[in-house]
Amino acid sequence: MMASTFPLTQLSINLPFQHNKHEDTHMEVIRFIATKPRRRRRKPAVYCSTNHYHYHFNVFKPKSFSNPKVHTRVSAVGGGGGTIDANPQQSTPSDIGEKNHTSSTFGDSYVALFVRMLGLDHDPLDREQAIVALWKYSLGGKKCIDTIMQFHGCINLVVNLLTSESSSTSEAAAGLLRSVASVNLYRELVAECGAIEEICGLLCRPSLTAEVKEQSICTLWNLSVDENLRVKIANTDVLLLLIKSLDDEDVKVKEAAGGVLANLSLSHSNHNIMVEAGVIPKLAKLLKTAGEESKVIRKEARNALLELVKDEYYRILVIEEGVVPVPIIGTAAYKSFRPGLYSWPSLPDGTDIEQSSKGPSRFGASELLLGLNIDNRNVDIEEAKMSAILGRTRQQFLARIGAIELEDEKKSQSYFSKYQRLNLLPWMDGVARLVLILGLEDEVAIARAAESIANASINEHMRISFKEAGAIKHLVQLLGHNNDAVRLAVTCALERLSVSHSVRQIIEAEGVVSPLVNILKNSENAEILMEKTLGILAWILDPTKEMKAKFYYGPVNGSKKELDAASGLDASIEFTGRMAEMPRPKTNTRKEMLDSAVISRLVEILKTSSPNLQRKAASILEFVTVIDPSMDSITAMDIEAGLHAVFQHKVLEGSQWPEKYALEVEEAGLAISAASRLLTRLLDSQRFCQTINSTHFTKLLREILKSAIPLHNKDWVAACLVKLSSLSGPNLDLENPINMEVTLYETIPRLIVQMKSSLSPETREAAVVELNSIISEGVADSTRAIASEGGIYSLVKLIEEGSDRAVEAGLAILYSLSMDSENHSAIMAAGAVPVLRRIVLSQRPPWTRALRLLRNLPT
């Protein structure tokens, strides 16, 4: 995106000679100096002697030039992002001729006078008239600016006038700096003279006029074209002042502030500081609410946000503000749009609405408009459905008249390549347009729309919005597309949408399992496509979903309303007709998953794929064990080889340096946990138990239990080990190596984590009591395990703050730890001595144990 410079101030100038506008500008400056009366008591005339000629001036204060009529645009090339150079050929019309030598000499002599009048030794009123005259003269173009810049030190004098008590002086000084900063050659000089710092101080004034704000911020707008100056502006207090100016009452000030922020966003290094300063909510609000009279504000807000959404994290923040990135695909792609013609329309998500017993309206309005024949007494449609209807109506109307992307395509064609162009729309219109694109024929457009849906599905609100807008039906149908890019983008979108329970039900009901199974069977598909496919199936075929539905989605106190709400139905909707019941799955999911080809493919994934795919495949196989209690379909496959591959990850060999392999160890831990859960389920099958090498798997799991995988991944490993050991008969003896290792490497660390992080006093108390029970039973190395896991600090804190029962258990554990002199330094460093002394002095019930513990410590 190109950096933009703001046009020079537009002035209302009476030009008597239209054939030469440069000459007119010079003569106009002289004319208003010679004829304008004073505003206050007359002072002695100012004389200037140049080449032995004497000129007489009556200085004056002209009106503000904030409401111009003559439009002069200056842009520049170079500095940051490829701007256009401000030269006479670009900044003035093509019919401008060369200025004659006599006029140039005459005008230049007055410029020298005005520059001298800027000095501190002149009267403030004279300085005001001089800066105003120079500002007006600079609007003649680059040649006029070059003439002013011939005088060294001029910019320093102008910057000094920015903080003048006179608003007219400050406005003119800022306006002149704005003109000078529009030329590439002088931007750095303006910044070196302290213009940015002075403007920052100027904008901090509480009573600053809108005209001064506009000229000052426009100066920053032109300076921000230079990439180096962008960084300087963003790292000062100016950034906060610019963001504050977005709420200014004056439209011109808001436009200028938006322009500066748009230029600052062109430098990626500025993104972090801009986001932290809170620029995204402000720009998103302007983009959504700015009216037609402020197109510049909308344009600059959009340009800034388009730069920020290139970052994945910042894109999420933009979407959370209700703005959705939508690909610009070109108006030609919409020619394939064919709106459906319904005798009785349906909601965007495909829900049919039955007609009431009343006859149709006299003129067919109910069919022609929305198709919602609703009794006025019972109109109560949820907001998501109403937004889907409005968004669909707007976008289909624009597509029908061929105006859906005319303006957006024209604006963006110079900034982005064909496949990177984006627009930003309010979420209601953005969701509807993305769904509309899914129904077109252009494969590239469909793939980009599906990618945008995946990126926009960041929260429940957006996922429900896409469901209500009818995206699910299109996406499921596109899974059978013959274009690999389309299938990949669609699976990504469905995976993100599947996070929502209510949306997941609709996806399954649309028959998504069958096309996903077809993708799964084809081993030639790309790994990323397989990963997304397994991800969707893992969400839909969650083996615990039936249990979750009973506890989290079931009726409460016999109420049917809660169940309908959780299932995605709105129990409050009362049409005169009735909505069709929630669709059932179009295919038999259970039957398809028992296909031997599917199970064989899943086992193959366990053997050869990455931990992420292994985890999802193990979860799906666990679902198969639920629907096939005999497990004949799985035991017929070489499932042992798949489990063996999961339990022998190479990354576990380097797990003594967990910080180096943190991500790999985390992924491996998730895969191992899922495989352990699957193995535990398989051990319920008598046939499987007869064929499995239990000794081999016991050895593998014991090594995993001692490894550095996350603690929460060891719970199923421990459960599987216990179940494997029970195959040879029940053994409750703690001397059993398996029971002891489970205690040392899973139970004790888990209890210590509960003492450290739990917010419930009851949970912490139960943890310390159970820990004391383990030690009292004489488990070998249990005290060493507590010390190595950092449990001493948690015990001391619990003794200080816990209940009497927790204090007693904690003192017993700490006393056992004190029997080993290696723990003394850690106990004292944890602050145990003062706590124990307070217990002894207060003679609380366990004070005798506290006293014995104090005697063991070297105090």
Buried (B, 14 or more C-beta within 10 A) or exposed (E): BBBBBBBBBBBEBEBEEEEBBBBBBBBBBBEBBEEBEEEEEEEEEBEBEEEEEEBEBBBBBBEBBBEBEEEBBBBBBBBBBEBBBBBBEBBBEEEBEEBEEEBBEBBBBBBBBBBBBBEEEBEEBBBBBBBBBBBBBBBBBBBBBBBBBEBEEBBBBBBBBBBBEBBBBBBBBBBBBBBBBBBBBBBBBBBEBBBBBBBBBBBEEEEBBBBBBBBBBBBBBBBBBBBEBBBBBBEEEBBBBBBEBBEBEBBBBBBBBBBBBBBBBBBEEBBEBBBEBEBBBBBBBBBBEBEEEBEBBBBBBBBBBBBBBBBEEBBBBBBBBBBBBBBBBBBEBBEEBEEEEEEBBBBBBBBBBEBBEEEEEEEEEBBEEBBBBBEEEEEEBEEBBBBBBBBBBBBBEBBEEEEBBEEBBEBBEEBBEEEEBBBBBBBBBBBBBBBBBBBBEBBBBBBBBBBBBBBBBBBEBBBBBBBBBBBBBBBBBBBEBEBEBBBBBBBBBBBBBBBBBBBBBBBBBBBBBBBBBBBBEEEEBEEEBBBBBBBBBBBBBBBEBEEEBEEEBEEEEEEEEBBBBBBBBBEEBBBBBEBEEBBEBBBEBBEBBBBEEBBBBBBBBBBEBBBBBBBBBBBBBBBBBBBBEEBEBBBEBBBBEBBBBBBEBEBBEEBEEBEEBEEBBBBBBBBBBBBBBBBBBBBEBEEBBEEBEBEEBBEBBBEBBBBBBBBEBBBBBBBBBBBBBEEEEEEEEBEEEBBBBBBBBBBBBBBBBBBBEBEEEEEBBBBBBBBBEBBEEEBEEBBBBBBEBBBBBBBBBBBBEBBEEBBBBBBBBBBBBBEEEEBBEBBBEBEBBEBBBEBBEEEEEBBEBBEEBBEBBEE
